[in-house]
């Protein structure tokens, strides 16, 4: 029989959550890459913008939660980034921008920081 400390179990939970976040960001990058290729008025663009917006709204909600264990400074920085991504996705949706690459670049940096 194995015995695990609470800290070990909690650390496993954090690692699994980070991996799910990485997978979600990877998926958003894939969608954005397809949208960039297909163009701003494509079905790919609609799907990418919808997914990215929902993803980052969820991330911002989590970051704003008092239970979030990241430092206040890091949380604030990530919330600012999230708000920028949400606004940029909205600009794409309104056909005011086609800055898929900007969102891809920032998403890649955030994903790589989750290692």
The 8 nearest C-alpha neighbors of each residue, nearest first, counted from 0:
[[1, 2, 3, 4, 8, 7, 5, 6],
 [2, 0, 3, 4, 7, 8, 5, 6],
 [1, 3, 4, 0, 5, 7, 8, 6],
 [4, 2, 7, 5, 1, 8, 6, 9],
 [3, 5, 7, 6, 8, 2, 9, 10],
 [4, 6, 8, 7, 9, 3, 10, 2],
 [5, 7, 9, 4, 8, 10, 3, 11],
 [8, 6, 10, 4, 9, 5, 3, 11],
 [9, 7, 11, 5, 10, 6, 12, 4],
 [8, 10, 6, 12, 11, 7, 5, 13],
 [11, 9, 13, 7, 12, 8, 6, 14],
 [10, 12, 14, 8, 9, 13, 15, 7],
 [13, 11, 9, 15, 10, 14, 16, 8],
 [14, 12, 16, 10, 15, 11, 17, 9],
 [13, 15, 11, 17, 16, 12, 10, 18],
 [16, 14, 18, 12, 17, 13, 11, 19],
 [17, 15, 13, 19, 18, 14, 12, 20],
 [18, 16, 20, 14, 19, 15, 21, 13],
 [17, 19, 21, 15, 20, 16, 22, 14],
 [20, 18, 22, 16, 21, 17, 23, 15],
 [19, 21, 17, 23, 18, 22, 24, 16],
 [22, 20, 18, 24, 110, 19, 23, 25],
 [21, 23, 25, 19, 20, 24, 26, 18],
 [24, 22, 26, 20, 25, 21, 19, 27],
 [23, 25, 27, 21, 26, 22, 28, 20],
 [26, 24, 22, 28, 23, 27, 21, 29],
 [25, 27, 23, 29, 24, 28, 22, 30],
 [26, 28, 24, 30, 29, 25, 51, 31],
 [29, 27, 31, 25, 26, 30, 103, 32],
 [30, 28, 26, 32, 27, 31, 25, 33],
 [29, 31, 47, 27, 33, 28, 32, 34],
 [30, 32, 34, 28, 47, 33, 29, 99],
 [33, 31, 35, 29, 34, 30, 28, 36],
 [32, 34, 36, 30, 31, 35, 37, 43],
 [35, 33, 44, 43, 31, 37, 36, 32],
 [34, 36, 32, 38, 33, 37, 99, 31],
 [35, 37, 33, 34, 38, 32, 31, 43],
 [38, 36, 34, 35, 41, 33, 43, 39],
 [39, 37, 35, 41, 40, 36, 34, 44],
 [38, 40, 44, 41, 97, 34, 94, 37],
 [41, 39, 38, 44, 42, 45, 37, 94],
 [42, 40, 44, 43, 38, 39, 37, 45],
 [41, 43, 45, 44, 46, 40, 34, 37],
 [44, 42, 34, 46, 41, 45, 47, 33],
 [45, 43, 34, 47, 41, 42, 46, 39],
 [44, 46, 42, 48, 43, 47, 49, 41],
 [45, 47, 43, 49, 44, 48, 50, 42],
 [48, 46, 30, 44, 50, 31, 49, 45],
 [47, 49, 51, 45, 88, 50, 46, 52],
 [48, 50, 46, 52, 47, 51, 45, 53],
 [49, 51, 47, 53, 52, 48, 54, 46],
 [52, 50, 54, 48, 53, 49, 27, 47],
 [51, 53, 49, 85, 55, 50, 54, 48],
 [52, 54, 56, 50, 51, 55, 57, 49],
 [55, 53, 51, 57, 52, 56, 50, 58],
 [54, 56, 58, 57, 52, 53, 81, 59],
 [55, 57, 53, 59, 58, 54, 52, 60],
 [56, 58, 60, 55, 54, 59, 61, 53],
 [57, 59, 55, 61, 60, 56, 62, 54],
 [60, 58, 62, 56, 61, 78, 57, 55],
 [61, 59, 57, 63, 58, 62, 56, 64],
 [60, 62, 58, 64, 59, 63, 57, 67],
 [61, 63, 59, 64, 60, 74, 67, 58],
 [64, 62, 60, 61, 59, 65, 67, 74],
 [63, 65, 61, 66, 62, 67, 60, 59],
 [64, 66, 67, 63, 68, 62, 61, 69],
 [67, 65, 64, 68, 61, 63, 62, 69],
 [68, 66, 65, 64, 69, 62, 61, 63],
 [67, 69, 66, 70, 65, 71, 62, 74],
 [70, 68, 67, 74, 71, 73, 62, 72],
 [69, 71, 73, 72, 74, 68, 67, 75],
 [70, 72, 74, 73, 75, 69, 76, 68],
 [73, 71, 75, 74, 70, 76, 69, 77],
 [74, 72, 76, 70, 75, 71, 77, 69],
 [73, 75, 71, 77, 72, 76, 62, 78],
 [74, 76, 78, 72, 73, 77, 71, 79],
 [77, 75, 73, 79, 78, 74, 72, 80],
 [76, 78, 80, 74, 79, 75, 81, 73],
 [77, 79, 81, 75, 80, 59, 76, 74],
 [80, 78, 76, 82, 77, 81, 75, 83],
 [79, 81, 77, 83, 78, 82, 84, 76],
 [82, 80, 78, 84, 83, 79, 55, 77],
 [81, 83, 85, 79, 84, 80, 86, 78],
 [82, 84, 80, 86, 81, 85, 87, 79],
 [85, 83, 87, 81, 82, 86, 88, 80],
 [86, 84, 82, 88, 52, 83, 87, 81],
 [87, 85, 89, 83, 88, 84, 82, 90],
 [86, 88, 90, 84, 89, 85, 83, 91],
 [89, 87, 91, 85, 90, 86, 48, 84],
 [88, 90, 92, 86, 87, 91, 93, 85],
 [89, 91, 87, 95, 93, 88, 92, 96],
 [92, 90, 96, 94, 88, 89, 93, 97],
 [91, 93, 89, 94, 90, 88, 48, 45],
 [92, 94, 90, 91, 95, 89, 96, 88],
 [95, 93, 91, 92, 96, 90, 39, 97],
 [96, 94, 90, 93, 91, 97, 92, 89],
 [97, 95, 91, 90, 94, 98, 87, 93],
 [96, 98, 91, 99, 39, 94, 95, 35],
 [99, 97, 100, 101, 96, 102, 91, 87],
 [98, 100, 102, 101, 97, 35, 31, 103],
 [99, 101, 103, 98, 102, 104, 35, 32],
 [102, 100, 104, 103, 98, 99, 105, 106],
 [101, 103, 105, 99, 100, 104, 106, 84],
 [102, 104, 100, 106, 101, 28, 105, 107],
 [105, 103, 107, 101, 102, 106, 100, 108],
 [104, 106, 108, 102, 107, 103, 109, 101],
 [107, 105, 109, 103, 108, 104, 102, 110],
 [108, 106, 110, 104, 105, 109, 103, 111],
 [107, 109, 105, 111, 106, 110, 112, 104],
 [108, 110, 112, 106, 107, 111, 105, 113],
 [111, 109, 107, 113, 112, 21, 108, 106],
 [112, 110, 108, 113, 109, 114, 107, 21],
 [111, 113, 109, 110, 114, 108, 107, 21],
 [112, 114, 110, 111, 17, 21, 109, 18],
 [113, 112, 111, 110, 17, 18, 21, 14]]
